[in-house]
Amino acid sequence: MRINCPHCGPRDSAEYTYYGDASRVRPSLTDTGVEHWHAYVHERNNVKGPMQEFWHHLHGCRQWLVVTRNTATHEIGAVRFAKSPVSDTAGA
Ligand SMILES: [Zn+2]
């Protein structure tokens, strides 16, 4: 599997570290609801199909990326820097 880093270009996935679902929303720090924090920390969706994931280009530019990957086929869609606007994407 190759991931097209917006900074480095296409690189083997062995250069990256996977950090999971990028679509989860952290509860507000003032939110004291245990059920909200439990869901955020422990519950994961088992997505089959396109999913946004955090990947760290550890053996490259060390940037955090949001990669859209199809979990059934491993096809890579959009790749962007984690801190950039959603519209700043690079195709696979
Ligand atoms: Zn990179």
PDB file of the backbone (N, CA, C, O) and the ligand in Angstrom, with CONECT records:
HET     ZN  A 101       1
ATOM      1  N   MET A   1       0.844  -1.172   0.000  1.00  0.00           N
ATOM      2  CA  MET A   1       0.000   0.000   0.000  1.00  0.00           C
ATOM      3  C   MET A   1       0.890   1.236   0.000  1.00  0.00           C
ATOM      4  O   MET A   1       1.846   1.320   0.771  1.00  0.00           O
ATOM      5  N   ARG A   2       0.573   2.197  -0.867  1.00  0.00           N
ATOM      6  CA  ARG A   2       1.337   3.435  -0.952  1.00  0.00           C
ATOM      7  C   ARG A   2       0.436   4.609  -0.596  1.00  0.00           C
ATOM      8  O   ARG A   2      -0.720   4.675  -1.013  1.00  0.00           O
ATOM      9  N   ILE A   3       0.986   5.524   0.174  1.00  0.00           N
ATOM     10  CA  ILE A   3       0.247   6.712   0.595  1.00  0.00           C
ATOM     11  C   ILE A   3       0.944   7.921  -0.006  1.00  0.00           C
ATOM     12  O   ILE A   3       2.156   8.088   0.127  1.00  0.00           O
ATOM     13  N   ASN A   4       0.152   8.766  -0.674  1.00  0.00           N
ATOM     14  CA  ASN A   4       0.693   9.948  -1.348  1.00  0.00           C
ATOM     15  C   ASN A   4       0.762  11.112  -0.356  1.00  0.00           C
ATOM     16  O   ASN A   4      -0.185  11.886  -0.220  1.00  0.00           O
ATOM     17  N   CYS A   5       1.900  11.218   0.329  1.00  0.00           N
ATOM     18  CA  CYS A   5       2.099  12.306   1.291  1.00  0.00           C
ATOM     19  C   CYS A   5       2.116  13.637   0.527  1.00  0.00           C
ATOM     20  O   CYS A   5       2.824  13.754  -0.473  1.00  0.00           O
ATOM     21  N   PRO A   6       1.346  14.646   0.979  1.00  0.00           N
ATOM     22  CA  PRO A   6       1.338  15.943   0.280  1.00  0.00           C
ATOM     23  C   PRO A   6       2.711  16.612   0.256  1.00  0.00           C
ATOM     24  O   PRO A   6       2.964  17.448  -0.611  1.00  0.00           O
ATOM     25  N   HIS A   7       3.591  16.269   1.171  1.00  0.00           N
ATOM     26  CA  HIS A   7       4.926  16.871   1.220  1.00  0.00           C
ATOM     27  C   HIS A   7       5.967  16.023   0.483  1.00  0.00           C
ATOM     28  O   HIS A   7       6.787  16.570  -0.256  1.00  0.00           O
ATOM     29  N   CYS A   8       5.950  14.699   0.670  1.00  0.00           N
ATOM     30  CA  CYS A   8       7.003  13.811   0.171  1.00  0.00           C
ATOM     31  C   CYS A   8       6.648  13.089  -1.127  1.00  0.00           C
ATOM     32  O   CYS A   8       7.535  12.601  -1.826  1.00  0.00           O
ATOM     33  N   GLY A   9       5.365  13.019  -1.450  1.00  0.00           N
ATOM     34  CA  GLY A   9       4.940  12.243  -2.606  1.00  0.00           C
ATOM     35  C   GLY A   9       4.607  10.824  -2.199  1.00  0.00           C
ATOM     36  O   GLY A   9       4.548  10.527  -1.006  1.00  0.00           O
ATOM     37  N   PRO A  10       4.385   9.926  -3.174  1.00  0.00           N
ATOM     38  CA  PRO A  10       3.994   8.548  -2.871  1.00  0.00           C
ATOM     39  C   PRO A  10       5.097   7.797  -2.114  1.00  0.00           C
ATOM     40  O   PRO A  10       6.251   7.771  -2.541  1.00  0.00           O
ATOM     41  N   ARG A  11       4.723   7.193  -0.992  1.00  0.00           N
ATOM     42  CA  ARG A  11       5.674   6.434  -0.174  1.00  0.00           C
ATOM     43  C   ARG A  11       4.996   5.163   0.318  1.00  0.00           C
ATOM     44  O   ARG A  11       3.775   5.108   0.463  1.00  0.00           O
ATOM     45  N   ASP A  12       5.813   4.139   0.573  1.00  0.00           N
ATOM     46  CA  ASP A  12       5.299   2.874   1.085  1.00  0.00           C
ATOM     47  C   ASP A  12       4.698   3.070   2.482  1.00  0.00           C
ATOM     48  O   ASP A  12       5.189   3.873   3.274  1.00  0.00           O
ATOM     49  N   SER A  13       3.640   2.331   2.764  1.00  0.00           N
ATOM     50  CA  SER A  13       2.969   2.480   4.059  1.00  0.00           C
ATOM     51  C   SER A  13       3.873   2.099   5.232  1.00  0.00           C
ATOM     52  O   SER A  13       3.574   2.457   6.371  1.00  0.00           O
ATOM     53  N   ALA A  14       4.970   1.379   4.980  1.00  0.00           N
ATOM     54  CA  ALA A  14       5.897   1.020   6.056  1.00  0.00           C
ATOM     55  C   ALA A  14       6.565   2.254   6.661  1.00  0.00           C
ATOM     56  O   ALA A  14       7.089   2.189   7.774  1.00  0.00           O
ATOM     57  N   GLU A  15       6.553   3.390   5.934  1.00  0.00           N
ATOM     58  CA  GLU A  15       7.134   4.624   6.464  1.00  0.00           C
ATOM     59  C   GLU A  15       6.195   5.329   7.443  1.00  0.00           C
ATOM     60  O   GLU A  15       6.592   6.284   8.111  1.00  0.00           O
ATOM     61  N   TYR A  16       4.960   4.859   7.525  1.00  0.00           N
ATOM     62  CA  TYR A  16       3.935   5.544   8.305  1.00  0.00           C
ATOM     63  C   TYR A  16       3.542   4.713   9.527  1.00  0.00           C
ATOM     64  O   TYR A  16       3.748   3.501   9.576  1.00  0.00           O
ATOM     65  N   THR A  17       2.979   5.398  10.492  1.00  0.00           N
ATOM     66  CA  THR A  17       2.375   4.737  11.645  1.00  0.00           C
ATOM     67  C   THR A  17       0.900   5.092  11.662  1.00  0.00           C
ATOM     68  O   THR A  17       0.523   6.257  11.535  1.00  0.00           O
ATOM     69  N   TYR A  18       0.078   4.076  11.819  1.00  0.00           N
ATOM     70  CA  TYR A  18      -1.376   4.241  11.820  1.00  0.00           C
ATOM     71  C   TYR A  18      -1.852   4.644  13.205  1.00  0.00           C
ATOM     72  O   TYR A  18      -1.442   4.056  14.206  1.00  0.00           O
ATOM     73  N   TYR A  19      -2.718   5.647  13.261  1.00  0.00           N
ATOM     74  CA  TYR A  19      -3.222   6.100  14.564  1.00  0.00           C
ATOM     75  C   TYR A  19      -4.731   6.105  14.668  1.00  0.00           C
ATOM     76  O   TYR A  19      -5.272   6.715  15.590  1.00  0.00           O
ATOM     77  N   GLY A  20      -5.435   5.444  13.752  1.00  0.00           N
ATOM     78  CA  GLY A  20      -6.861   5.229  13.937  1.00  0.00           C
ATOM     79  C   GLY A  20      -7.784   6.263  13.331  1.00  0.00           C
ATOM     80  O   GLY A  20      -7.381   7.108  12.532  1.00  0.00           O
ATOM     81  N   ASP A  21      -9.021   6.166  13.735  1.00  0.00           N
ATOM     82  CA  ASP A  21     -10.134   6.932  13.192  1.00  0.00           C
ATOM     83  C   ASP A  21      -9.931   8.434  13.395  1.00  0.00           C
ATOM     84  O   ASP A  21      -9.746   8.900  14.519  1.00  0.00           O
ATOM     85  N   ALA A  22      -9.970   9.188  12.286  1.00  0.00           N
ATOM     86  CA  ALA A  22      -9.796  10.638  12.355  1.00  0.00           C
ATOM     87  C   ALA A  22     -11.123  11.377  12.416  1.00  0.00           C
ATOM     88  O   ALA A  22     -11.149  12.608  12.442  1.00  0.00           O
ATOM     89  N   SER A  23     -12.207  10.645  12.438  1.00  0.00           N
ATOM     90  CA  SER A  23     -13.506  11.319  12.413  1.00  0.00           C
ATOM     91  C   SER A  23     -14.126  11.482  13.808  1.00  0.00           C
ATOM     92  O   SER A  23     -15.164  12.128  13.953  1.00  0.00           O
ATOM     93  N   ARG A  24     -13.498  10.904  14.818  1.00  0.00           N
ATOM     94  CA  ARG A  24     -14.059  11.019  16.171  1.00  0.00           C
ATOM     95  C   ARG A  24     -13.923  12.458  16.668  1.00  0.00           C
ATOM     96  O   ARG A  24     -12.941  13.137  16.368  1.00  0.00           O
ATOM     97  N   VAL A  25     -14.902  12.906  17.417  1.00  0.00           N
ATOM     98  CA  VAL A  25     -14.898  14.260  17.971  1.00  0.00           C
ATOM     99  C   VAL A  25     -14.747  14.166  19.480  1.00  0.00           C
ATOM    100  O   VAL A  25     -15.557  13.542  20.165  1.00  0.00           O
ATOM    101  N   ARG A  26     -13.682  14.804  19.991  1.00  0.00           N
ATOM    102  CA  ARG A  26     -13.418  14.777  21.421  1.00  0.00           C
ATOM    103  C   ARG A  26     -14.464  15.621  22.149  1.00  0.00           C
ATOM    104  O   ARG A  26     -14.779  16.725  21.706  1.00  0.00           O
ATOM    105  N   PRO A  27     -15.007  15.114  23.265  1.00  0.00           N
ATOM    106  CA  PRO A  27     -15.959  15.921  24.031  1.00  0.00           C
ATOM    107  C   PRO A  27     -15.285  17.179  24.573  1.00  0.00           C
ATOM    108  O   PRO A  27     -14.066  17.222  24.736  1.00  0.00           O
ATOM    109  N   SER A  28     -16.077  18.181  24.844  1.00  0.00           N
ATOM    110  CA  SER A  28     -15.575  19.407  25.447  1.00  0.00           C
ATOM    111  C   SER A  28     -14.929  19.088  26.797  1.00  0.00           C
ATOM    112  O   SER A  28     -15.359  18.171  27.498  1.00  0.00           O
ATOM    113  N   LEU A  29     -13.901  19.847  27.150  1.00  0.00           N
ATOM    114  CA  LEU A  29     -13.234  19.624  28.439  1.00  0.00           C
ATOM    115  C   LEU A  29     -14.167  19.912  29.610  1.00  0.00           C
ATOM    116  O   LEU A  29     -13.924  19.439  30.720  1.00  0.00           O
ATOM    117  N   THR A  30     -15.212  20.666  29.383  1.00  0.00           N
ATOM    118  CA  THR A  30     -16.176  20.955  30.446  1.00  0.00           C
ATOM    119  C   THR A  30     -17.291  19.911  30.504  1.00  0.00           C
ATOM    120  O   THR A  30     -18.153  19.963  31.382  1.00  0.00           O
ATOM    121  N   ASP A  31     -17.269  18.974  29.574  1.00  0.00           N
ATOM    122  CA  ASP A  31     -18.280  17.912  29.545  1.00  0.00           C
ATOM    123  C   ASP A  31     -17.935  16.872  30.604  1.00  0.00           C
ATOM    124  O   ASP A  31     -16.912  16.196  30.499  1.00  0.00           O
ATOM    125  N   THR A  32     -18.766  16.739  31.606  1.00  0.00           N
ATOM    126  CA  THR A  32     -18.502  15.781  32.683  1.00  0.00           C
ATOM    127  C   THR A  32     -19.297  14.496  32.511  1.00  0.00           C
ATOM    128  O   THR A  32     -19.312  13.656  33.410  1.00  0.00           O
ATOM    129  N   GLY A  33     -19.948  14.331  31.385  1.00  0.00           N
ATOM    130  CA  GLY A  33     -20.729  13.125  31.138  1.00  0.00           C
ATOM    131  C   GLY A  33     -19.830  11.920  30.925  1.00  0.00           C
ATOM    132  O   GLY A  33     -19.121  11.843  29.922  1.00  0.00           O
ATOM    133  N   VAL A  34     -19.853  10.985  31.855  1.00  0.00           N
ATOM    134  CA  VAL A  34     -19.004   9.799  31.784  1.00  0.00           C
ATOM    135  C   VAL A  34     -19.276   9.009  30.505  1.00  0.00           C
ATOM    136  O   VAL A  34     -18.352   8.478  29.888  1.00  0.00           O
ATOM    137  N   GLU A  35     -20.535   8.933  30.114  1.00  0.00           N
ATOM    138  CA  GLU A  35     -20.878   8.154  28.921  1.00  0.00           C
ATOM    139  C   GLU A  35     -20.256   8.758  27.663  1.00  0.00           C
ATOM    140  O   GLU A  35     -19.879   8.023  26.750  1.00  0.00           O
ATOM    141  N   HIS A  36     -20.143  10.100  27.601  1.00  0.00           N
ATOM    142  CA  HIS A  36     -19.515  10.741  26.441  1.00  0.00           C
ATOM    143  C   HIS A  36     -18.020  10.411  26.381  1.00  0.00           C
ATOM    144  O   HIS A  36     -17.485  10.091  25.319  1.00  0.00           O
ATOM    145  N   TRP A  37     -17.359  10.493  27.533  1.00  0.00           N
ATOM    146  CA  TRP A  37     -15.925  10.205  27.576  1.00  0.00           C
ATOM    147  C   TRP A  37     -15.643   8.724  27.362  1.00  0.00           C
ATOM    148  O   TRP A  37     -14.670   8.361  26.701  1.00  0.00           O
ATOM    149  N   HIS A  38     -16.491   7.877  27.919  1.00  0.00           N
ATOM    150  CA  HIS A  38     -16.335   6.437  27.705  1.00  0.00           C
ATOM    151  C   HIS A  38     -16.434   6.118  26.212  1.00  0.00           C
ATOM    152  O   HIS A  38     -15.619   5.364  25.681  1.00  0.00           O
ATOM    153  N   ALA A  39     -17.421   6.688  25.544  1.00  0.00           N
ATOM    154  CA  ALA A  39     -17.586   6.446  24.102  1.00  0.00           C
ATOM    155  C   ALA A  39     -16.380   6.961  23.325  1.00  0.00           C
ATOM    156  O   ALA A  39     -15.911   6.294  22.403  1.00  0.00           O
ATOM    157  N   TYR A  40     -15.874   8.137  23.686  1.00  0.00           N
ATOM    158  CA  TYR A  40     -14.740   8.726  22.974  1.00  0.00           C
ATOM    159  C   TYR A  40     -13.464   7.887  23.157  1.00  0.00           C
ATOM    160  O   TYR A  40     -12.714   7.683  22.203  1.00  0.00           O
ATOM    161  N   VAL A  41     -13.227   7.412  24.358  1.00  0.00           N
ATOM    162  CA  VAL A  41     -11.980   6.708  24.664  1.00  0.00           C
ATOM    163  C   VAL A  41     -12.031   5.235  24.252  1.00  0.00           C
ATOM    164  O   VAL A  41     -11.034   4.698  23.769  1.00  0.00           O
ATOM    165  N   HIS A  42     -13.177   4.577  24.435  1.00  0.00           N
ATOM    166  CA  HIS A  42     -13.207   3.121  24.284  1.00  0.00           C
ATOM    167  C   HIS A  42     -13.961   2.578  23.087  1.00  0.00           C
ATOM    168  O   HIS A  42     -13.652   1.484  22.614  1.00  0.00           O
ATOM    169  N   GLU A  43     -14.935   3.306  22.589  1.00  0.00           N
ATOM    170  CA  GLU A  43     -15.791   2.736  21.540  1.00  0.00           C
ATOM    171  C   GLU A  43     -15.249   3.090  20.154  1.00  0.00           C
ATOM    172  O   GLU A  43     -14.877   4.235  19.894  1.00  0.00           O
ATOM    173  N   ARG A  44     -15.210   2.099  19.276  1.00  0.00           N
ATOM    174  CA  ARG A  44     -14.728   2.295  17.906  1.00  0.00           C
ATOM    175  C   ARG A  44     -15.737   1.727  16.926  1.00  0.00           C
ATOM    176  O   ARG A  44     -16.359   0.698  17.189  1.00  0.00           O
ATOM    177  N   ASN A  45     -15.897   2.397  15.798  1.00  0.00           N
ATOM    178  CA  ASN A  45     -16.721   1.869  14.726  1.00  0.00           C
ATOM    179  C   ASN A  45     -15.906   0.883  13.910  1.00  0.00           C
ATOM    180  O   ASN A  45     -14.706   1.076  13.713  1.00  0.00           O
ATOM    181  N   ASN A  46     -16.551  -0.169  13.436  1.00  0.00           N
ATOM    182  CA  ASN A  46     -15.893  -1.147  12.581  1.00  0.00           C
ATOM    183  C   ASN A  46     -16.365  -0.898  11.153  1.00  0.00           C
ATOM    184  O   ASN A  46     -17.248  -1.585  10.641  1.00  0.00           O
ATOM    185  N   VAL A  47     -15.753   0.101  10.528  1.00  0.00           N
ATOM    186  CA  VAL A  47     -16.191   0.587   9.225  1.00  0.00           C
ATOM    187  C   VAL A  47     -15.736  -0.356   8.116  1.00  0.00           C
ATOM    188  O   VAL A  47     -14.584  -0.789   8.091  1.00  0.00           O
ATOM    189  N   LYS A  48     -16.645  -0.667   7.207  1.00  0.00           N
ATOM    190  CA  LYS A  48     -16.284  -1.384   5.978  1.00  0.00           C
ATOM    191  C   LYS A  48     -16.554  -0.424   4.826  1.00  0.00           C
ATOM    192  O   LYS A  48     -17.704  -0.167   4.468  1.00  0.00           O
ATOM    193  N   GLY A  49     -15.472   0.103   4.250  1.00  0.00           N
ATOM    194  CA  GLY A  49     -15.604   1.091   3.186  1.00  0.00           C
ATOM    195  C   GLY A  49     -14.719   2.282   3.481  1.00  0.00           C
ATOM    196  O   GLY A  49     -13.791   2.164   4.282  1.00  0.00           O
ATOM    197  N   PRO A  50     -14.970   3.428   2.863  1.00  0.00           N
ATOM    198  CA  PRO A  50     -14.125   4.607   3.054  1.00  0.00           C
ATOM    199  C   PRO A  50     -14.163   5.096   4.503  1.00  0.00           C
ATOM    200  O   PRO A  50     -15.220   5.192   5.126  1.00  0.00           O
ATOM    201  N   MET A  51     -12.980   5.396   5.006  1.00  0.00           N
ATOM    202  CA  MET A  51     -12.847   5.851   6.391  1.00  0.00           C
ATOM    203  C   MET A  51     -11.705   6.855   6.464  1.00  0.00           C
ATOM    204  O   MET A  51     -10.678   6.674   5.811  1.00  0.00           O
ATOM    205  N   GLN A  52     -11.875   7.913   7.255  1.00  0.00           N
ATOM    206  CA  GLN A  52     -10.788   8.862   7.457  1.00  0.00           C
ATOM    207  C   GLN A  52      -9.945   8.389   8.633  1.00  0.00           C
ATOM    208  O   GLN A  52     -10.465   8.090   9.708  1.00  0.00           O
ATOM    209  N   GLU A  53      -8.624   8.326   8.410  1.00  0.00           N
ATOM    210  CA  GLU A  53      -7.715   7.792   9.418  1.00  0.00           C
ATOM    211  C   GLU A  53      -6.526   8.727   9.614  1.00  0.00           C
ATOM    212  O   GLU A  53      -6.096   9.409   8.683  1.00  0.00           O
ATOM    213  N   PHE A  54      -6.005   8.748  10.837  1.00  0.00           N
ATOM    214  CA  PHE A  54      -4.761   9.468  11.105  1.00  0.00           C
ATOM    215  C   PHE A  54      -3.585   8.547  10.777  1.00  0.00           C
ATOM    216  O   PHE A  54      -3.555   7.386  11.187  1.00  0.00           O
ATOM    217  N   TRP A  55      -2.626   9.083  10.037  1.00  0.00           N
ATOM    218  CA  TRP A  55      -1.366   8.397   9.759  1.00  0.00           C
ATOM    219  C   TRP A  55      -0.243   9.394  10.022  1.00  0.00           C
ATOM    220  O   TRP A  55      -0.337  10.558   9.635  1.00  0.00           O
ATOM    221  N   HIS A  56       0.806   8.940  10.673  1.00  0.00           N
ATOM    222  CA  HIS A  56       1.966   9.776  10.964  1.00  0.00           C
ATOM    223  C   HIS A  56       3.104   9.343  10.056  1.00  0.00           C
ATOM    224  O   HIS A  56       3.503   8.179  10.062  1.00  0.00           O
ATOM    225  N   HIS A  57       3.632  10.290   9.269  1.00  0.00           N
ATOM    226  CA  HIS A  57       4.732   9.946   8.359  1.00  0.00           C
ATOM    227  C   HIS A  57       6.036   9.960   9.153  1.00  0.00           C
ATOM    228  O   HIS A  57       6.870  10.852   9.003  1.00  0.00           O
ATOM    229  N   LEU A  58       6.181   8.959   9.987  1.00  0.00           N
ATOM    230  CA  LEU A  58       7.285   8.868  10.949  1.00  0.00           C
ATOM    231  C   LEU A  58       8.644   8.809  10.272  1.00  0.00           C
ATOM    232  O   LEU A  58       9.580   9.464  10.730  1.00  0.00           O
ATOM    233  N   HIS A  59       8.782   8.042   9.192  1.00  0.00           N
ATOM    234  CA  HIS A  59      10.079   7.885   8.521  1.00  0.00           C
ATOM    235  C   HIS A  59      10.165   8.750   7.273  1.00  0.00           C
ATOM    236  O   HIS A  59      10.843   8.397   6.308  1.00  0.00           O
ATOM    237  N   GLY A  60       9.479   9.878   7.296  1.00  0.00           N
ATOM    238  CA  GLY A  60       9.515  10.840   6.197  1.00  0.00           C
ATOM    239  C   GLY A  60       9.546  12.240   6.787  1.00  0.00           C
ATOM    240  O   GLY A  60      10.465  12.595   7.526  1.00  0.00           O
ATOM    241  N   CYS A  61       8.544  13.023   6.459  1.00  0.00           N
ATOM    242  CA  CYS A  61       8.501  14.422   6.885  1.00  0.00           C
ATOM    243  C   CYS A  61       7.958  14.607   8.300  1.00  0.00           C
ATOM    244  O   CYS A  61       7.952  15.722   8.821  1.00  0.00           O
ATOM    245  N   ARG A  62       7.501  13.519   8.926  1.00  0.00           N
ATOM    246  CA  ARG A  62       6.965  13.534  10.291  1.00  0.00           C
ATOM    247  C   ARG A  62       5.676  14.338  10.430  1.00  0.00           C
ATOM    248  O   ARG A  62       5.321  14.758  11.531  1.00  0.00           O
ATOM    249  N   GLN A  63       4.987  14.550   9.337  1.00  0.00           N
ATOM    250  CA  GLN A  63       3.705  15.243   9.385  1.00  0.00           C
ATOM    251  C   GLN A  63       2.591  14.264   9.734  1.00  0.00           C
ATOM    252  O   GLN A  63       2.662  13.077   9.417  1.00  0.00           O
ATOM    253  N   TRP A  64       1.564  14.785  10.389  1.00  0.00           N
ATOM    254  CA  TRP A  64       0.342  14.027  10.651  1.00  0.00           C
ATOM    255  C   TRP A  64      -0.576  14.224   9.476  1.00  0.00           C
ATOM    256  O   TRP A  64      -0.790  15.351   9.029  1.00  0.00           O
ATOM    257  N   LEU A  65      -1.126  13.130   8.968  1.00  0.00           N
ATOM    258  CA  LEU A  65      -1.988  13.173   7.796  1.00  0.00           C
ATOM    259  C   LEU A  65      -3.354  12.591   8.124  1.00  0.00           C
ATOM    260  O   LEU A  65      -3.502  11.753   9.014  1.00  0.00           O
ATOM    261  N   VAL A  66      -4.347  13.060   7.376  1.00  0.00           N
ATOM    262  CA  VAL A  66      -5.667  12.424   7.377  1.00  0.00           C
ATOM    263  C   VAL A  66      -5.807  11.750   6.026  1.00  0.00           C
ATOM    264  O   VAL A  66      -5.838  12.407   4.985  1.00  0.00           O
ATOM    265  N   VAL A  67      -5.891  10.431   6.061  1.00  0.00           N
ATOM    266  CA  VAL A  67      -5.949   9.610   4.850  1.00  0.00           C
ATOM    267  C   VAL A  67      -7.337   8.986   4.753  1.00  0.00           C
ATOM    268  O   VAL A  67      -7.827   8.386   5.710  1.00  0.00           O
ATOM    269  N   THR A  68      -7.960   9.133   3.593  1.00  0.00           N
ATOM    270  CA  THR A  68      -9.223   8.436   3.351  1.00  0.00           C
ATOM    271  C   THR A  68      -8.879   7.102   2.703  1.00  0.00           C
ATOM    272  O   THR A  68      -8.389   7.055   1.575  1.00  0.00           O
ATOM    273  N   ARG A  69      -9.145   6.001   3.442  1.00  0.00           N
ATOM    274  CA  ARG A  69      -8.789   4.664   2.981  1.00  0.00           C
ATOM    275  C   ARG A  69     -10.026   3.780   3.016  1.00  0.00           C
ATOM    276  O   ARG A  69     -10.797   3.801   3.976  1.00  0.00           O
ATOM    277  N   ASN A  70     -10.202   3.012   1.967  1.00  0.00           N
ATOM    278  CA  ASN A  70     -11.286   2.035   1.952  1.00  0.00           C
ATOM    279  C   ASN A  70     -10.804   0.817   2.735  1.00  0.00           C
ATOM    280  O   ASN A  70      -9.858   0.148   2.318  1.00  0.00           O
ATOM    281  N   THR A  71     -11.439   0.527   3.854  1.00  0.00           N
ATOM    282  CA  THR A  71     -10.976  -0.560   4.720  1.00  0.00           C
ATOM    283  C   THR A  71     -11.217  -1.938   4.109  1.00  0.00           C
ATOM    284  O   THR A  71     -10.624  -2.920   4.555  1.00  0.00           O
ATOM    285  N   ALA A  72     -12.073  -2.022   3.101  1.00  0.00           N
ATOM    286  CA  ALA A  72     -12.320  -3.311   2.446  1.00  0.00           C
ATOM    287  C   ALA A  72     -11.307  -3.591   1.349  1.00  0.00           C
ATOM    288  O   ALA A  72     -10.910  -4.739   1.148  1.00  0.00           O
ATOM    289  N   THR A  73     -10.883  -2.544   0.632  1.00  0.00           N
ATOM    290  CA  THR A  73      -9.994  -2.732  -0.519  1.00  0.00           C
ATOM    291  C   THR A  73      -8.600  -2.140  -0.307  1.00  0.00           C
ATOM    292  O   THR A  73      -7.695  -2.415  -1.095  1.00  0.00           O
ATOM    293  N   HIS A  74      -8.409  -1.335   0.737  1.00  0.00           N
ATOM    294  CA  HIS A  74      -7.171  -0.599   1.029  1.00  0.00           C
ATOM    295  C   HIS A  74      -6.878   0.477  -0.018  1.00  0.00           C
ATOM    296  O   HIS A  74      -5.765   1.000  -0.070  1.00  0.00           O
ATOM    297  N   GLU A  75      -7.862   0.811  -0.847  1.00  0.00           N
ATOM    298  CA  GLU A  75      -7.676   1.892  -1.809  1.00  0.00           C
ATOM    299  C   GLU A  75      -7.563   3.218  -1.054  1.00  0.00           C
ATOM    300  O   GLU A  75      -8.365   3.516  -0.169  1.00  0.00           O
ATOM    301  N   ILE A  76      -6.557   3.998  -1.421  1.00  0.00           N
ATOM    302  CA  ILE A  76      -6.336   5.298  -0.793  1.00  0.00           C
ATOM    303  C   ILE A  76      -7.014   6.372  -1.634  1.00  0.00           C
ATOM    304  O   ILE A  76      -6.813   6.432  -2.847  1.00  0.00           O
ATOM    305  N   GLY A  77      -7.805   7.207  -1.004  1.00  0.00           N
ATOM    306  CA  GLY A  77      -8.447   8.333  -1.678  1.00  0.00           C
ATOM    307  C   GLY A  77      -7.682   9.600  -1.378  1.00  0.00           C
ATOM    308  O   GLY A  77      -6.500   9.704  -1.704  1.00  0.00           O
ATOM    309  N   ALA A  78      -8.332  10.554  -0.769  1.00  0.00           N
ATOM    310  CA  ALA A  78      -7.720  11.839  -0.465  1.00  0.00           C
ATOM    311  C   ALA A  78      -6.723  11.718   0.680  1.00  0.00           C
ATOM    312  O   ALA A  78      -6.903  10.918   1.598  1.00  0.00           O
ATOM    313  N   VAL A  79      -5.661  12.532   0.609  1.00  0.00           N
ATOM    314  CA  VAL A  79      -4.672  12.632   1.680  1.00  0.00           C
ATOM    315  C   VAL A  79      -4.439  14.112   1.923  1.00  0.00           C
ATOM    316  O   VAL A  79      -4.217  14.874   0.982  1.00  0.00           O
ATOM    317  N   ARG A  80      -4.489  14.521   3.186  1.00  0.00           N
ATOM    318  CA  ARG A  80      -4.233  15.929   3.520  1.00  0.00           C
ATOM    319  C   ARG A  80      -3.487  16.007   4.835  1.00  0.00           C
ATOM    320  O   ARG A  80      -3.479  15.056   5.617  1.00  0.00           O
ATOM    321  N   PHE A  81      -2.858  17.152   5.073  1.00  0.00           N
ATOM    322  CA  PHE A  81      -2.244  17.384   6.371  1.00  0.00           C
ATOM    323  C   PHE A  81      -3.352  17.476   7.418  1.00  0.00           C
ATOM    324  O   PHE A  81      -4.415  18.032   7.143  1.00  0.00           O
ATOM    325  N   ALA A  82      -3.119  16.948   8.589  1.00  0.00           N
ATOM    326  CA  ALA A  82      -4.157  16.919   9.617  1.00  0.00           C
ATOM    327  C   ALA A  82      -4.581  18.322  10.039  1.00  0.00           C
ATOM    328  O   ALA A  82      -5.729  18.517  10.439  1.00  0.00           O
ATOM    329  N   LYS A  83      -3.693  19.293   9.961  1.00  0.00           N
ATOM    330  CA  LYS A  83      -4.035  20.635  10.400  1.00  0.00           C
ATOM    331  C   LYS A  83      -4.501  21.542   9.271  1.00  0.00           C
ATOM    332  O   LYS A  83      -4.777  22.717   9.514  1.00  0.00           O
ATOM    333  N   SER A  84      -4.596  21.042   8.056  1.00  0.00           N
ATOM    334  CA  SER A  84      -4.996  21.887   6.937  1.00  0.00           C
ATOM    335  C   SER A  84      -6.506  21.845   6.753  1.00  0.00           C
ATOM    336  O   SER A  84      -7.167  20.929   7.242  1.00  0.00           O
ATOM    337  N   PRO A  85      -7.060  22.840   6.046  1.00  0.00           N
ATOM    338  CA  PRO A  85      -8.499  22.807   5.755  1.00  0.00           C
ATOM    339  C   PRO A  85      -8.866  21.566   4.962  1.00  0.00           C
ATOM    340  O   PRO A  85      -8.019  21.001   4.270  1.00  0.00           O
ATOM    341  N   VAL A  86     -10.105  21.140   5.051  1.00  0.00           N
ATOM    342  CA  VAL A  86     -10.575  19.921   4.378  1.00  0.00           C
ATOM    343  C   VAL A  86     -10.357  19.992   2.878  1.00  0.00           C
ATOM    344  O   VAL A  86     -10.113  18.961   2.251  1.00  0.00           O
ATOM    345  N   SER A  87     -10.439  21.193   2.272  1.00  0.00           N
ATOM    346  CA  SER A  87     -10.322  21.309   0.825  1.00  0.00           C
ATOM    347  C   SER A  87      -8.893  21.135   0.322  1.00  0.00           C
ATOM    348  O   SER A  87      -8.695  21.010  -0.886  1.00  0.00           O
ATOM    349  N   ASP A  88      -7.876  21.121   1.210  1.00  0.00           N
ATOM    350  CA  ASP A  88      -6.478  20.975   0.813  1.00  0.00           C
ATOM    351  C   ASP A  88      -6.130  19.494   0.746  1.00  0.00           C
ATOM    352  O   ASP A  88      -5.638  18.926   1.721  1.00  0.00           O
ATOM    353  N   THR A  89      -6.388  18.856  -0.414  1.00  0.00           N
ATOM    354  CA  THR A  89      -6.191  17.427  -0.528  1.00  0.00           C
ATOM    355  C   THR A  89      -5.289  17.100  -1.703  1.00  0.00           C
ATOM    356  O   THR A  89      -5.114  17.907  -2.617  1.00  0.00           O
ATOM    357  N   ALA A  90      -4.722  15.910  -1.665  1.00  0.00           N
ATOM    358  CA  ALA A  90      -3.936  15.364  -2.773  1.00  0.00           C
ATOM    359  C   ALA A  90      -4.434  13.958  -3.035  1.00  0.00           C
ATOM    360  O   ALA A  90      -4.596  13.176  -2.099  1.00  0.00           O
ATOM    361  N   GLY A  91      -4.678  13.626  -4.284  1.00  0.00           N
ATOM    362  CA  GLY A  91      -5.179  12.300  -4.630  1.00  0.00           C
ATOM    363  C   GLY A  91      -4.100  11.243  -4.505  1.00  0.00           C
ATOM    364  O   GLY A  91      -2.923  11.565  -4.344  1.00  0.00           O
ATOM    365  N   ALA A  92      -4.498   9.987  -4.578  1.00  0.00           N
ATOM    366  CA  ALA A  92      -3.550   8.873  -4.458  1.00  0.00           C
ATOM    367  C   ALA A  92      -2.841   8.627  -5.770  1.00  0.00           C
ATOM    368  O   ALA A  92      -2.005   7.728  -5.861  1.00  0.00           O
TER     369      ALA A  92
HETATM  370 ZN    ZN A 101       5.773  13.041   4.230  1.00  0.00          ZN2+
END
